[in-house]
Structure formats: structure tokens, C-alpha cells
């Protein structure tokens, strides 16, 4: 009977030791779970900050694009306007040259008809 009681006591000690080991394991798991939750919250905060930064960058890029487009369009328009002014100026020069050539030709014809020789330059 004593031996049976001793075996039962030994079995109880083993169960208590096993239970204590399980408690330590559970405590370790709980600590690990708490660290994971803290890490997850930190990660969530980092992702949120990254998203806010991304949105701010996107707004800046959009503003820069609009500014560059506006400036580029203004400059291109100015170039085309200047080109048109030059083309109009060249057309006026051509017209004036044509009038001068017509006048010169008319004078030469009049001189020929009158029997005069053209004056040498």
C-alpha cells in the first residue's frame, strides 16, 4: 500500500511538474503574443505613415506636373506666336520687295520705250 501511495505521489509530482512546465510555456507564449501585437501595431503605424507620405508626394507630383504643363504650354505658345510674327514680317518684306521690283521694272520699261538707257549704278 505504501508503494502504491508512493507511486501515486510520484505521479502527482510529475503531473505538477508537467503542469508547471505548461504554465511557463503558456506564459512564454503570452509574452510572445504581446510582443507580436506590439510589433503589429508598430507596423500598422508605419504603414499608415507611409500611406500619408505617399499621398503627400502624389499631391506634390500633381502640382509639379500642372505647373510644368502650364509653363511649357505658355512657352510653346510664345514660340508659336513669335514664329507667326516672323512669318508675317517676312510676308510684308516679300510684298514690299515685290512692289519695289514692279516699280523698278516699270521704270526700266519706260526708259526703254523712251529710248533711254538704264542708268548704271
C-alpha positions in Angstrom: 0.0 0.0 0.0 2.8 2.4 0.8 4.3 1.7 -2.5 1.1 2.4 -4.2 0.8 5.7 -2.4 4.4 6.5 -3.3 3.7 5.8 -6.9 0.6 8.0 -6.7 2.7 10.8 -5.1 5.4 10.4 -7.7 2.7 10.5 -10.4 1.2 13.7 -8.8 4.7 15.3 -8.6 5.2 14.5 -12.3 1.8 15.9 -13.1 2.6 19.1 -11.1 6.0 19.4 -12.8 4.3 19.0 -16.2 1.6 21.5 -15.2 4.3 24.0 -14.1 6.2 23.5 -17.3 2.9 24.1 -19.2 2.3 27.3 -17.2 5.8 28.5 -18.1 5.2 27.6 -21.7 1.8 29.4 -21.7 3.4 32.4 -20.0 6.1 32.5 -22.7 3.5 32.2 -25.4 1.5 35.1 -23.9 4.6 37.2 -23.7 5.4 36.3 -27.3 1.8 37.1 -28.3 2.1 40.5 -26.6 5.3 41.3 -28.4 3.7 40.3 -31.7 0.8 42.5 -31.0 3.1 45.4 -30.2 5.1 44.8 -33.3 1.9 44.6 -35.4 0.7 47.9 -34.0 4.1 49.4 -34.8 3.9 48.0 -38.3 0.4 49.3 -38.7 1.5 52.8 -37.6 4.5 52.6 -40.1 2.2 51.6 -42.9 -0.2 54.4 -42.1 2.7 56.9 -42.1 3.9 55.6 -45.4 0.5 55.9 -46.9 0.2 59.5 -45.7 3.7 60.2 -47.1 2.7 58.6 -50.4 -0.4 60.8 -50.6 1.6 63.9 -49.8 4.2 63.0 -52.5 1.4 62.3 -55.0 -0.1 65.8 -54.3 3.3 67.4 -54.8 3.9 65.5 -58.1 0.5 66.5 -59.3 1.2 70.2 -58.5 4.6 69.9 -60.3 3.0 68.3 -63.3 0.4 71.0 -63.5 3.0 73.8 -63.1 5.3 72.3 -65.7 2.4 71.8 -68.1 1.3 75.3 -67.6 4.8 76.7 -68.0 5.6 74.5 -71.0 2.3 75.4 -72.8 2.9 79.1 -72.1 6.4 78.9 -73.6 5.3 76.8 -76.6 2.5 79.3 -77.2 5.0 82.2 -77.0 7.3 80.4 -79.5 4.4 79.9 -82.0 3.3 83.5 -81.5 6.9 84.7 -82.2 7.1 82.4 -85.3 3.8 83.9 -86.6 5.1 87.4 -86.1 8.3 86.5 -88.0 6.2 84.9 -90.8 4.0 88.0 -91.0 7.1 90.2 -91.1 8.7 88.1 -93.9 5.4 88.3 -95.8 5.5 92.1 -95.5 9.1 92.2 -96.7 8.3 90.0 -99.7 5.3 92.2 -100.6 7.5 95.3 -100.3 10.2 93.7 -102.4 7.6 92.7 -105.0 6.4 96.3 -105.1 9.9 97.6 -105.5 10.7 95.1 -108.2 7.5 96.1 -110.0 8.4 99.8 -109.8 11.9 99.2 -111.0 10.7 97.0 -113.9 8.1 99.7 -114.8 10.8 102.4 -114.8 13.1 100.3 -116.9 10.3 99.7 -119.4 9.5 103.4 -119.5 13.1 104.2 -120.1 13.4 101.6 -122.9 10.2 102.9 -124.5 11.6 106.5 -124.4 14.8 105.3 -125.8 16.9 105.9 -122.8 19.5 103.5 -121.5 19.2 102.5 -117.9 21.4 104.4 -115.6 24.4 102.5 -114.4 24.7 102.0 -110.8 
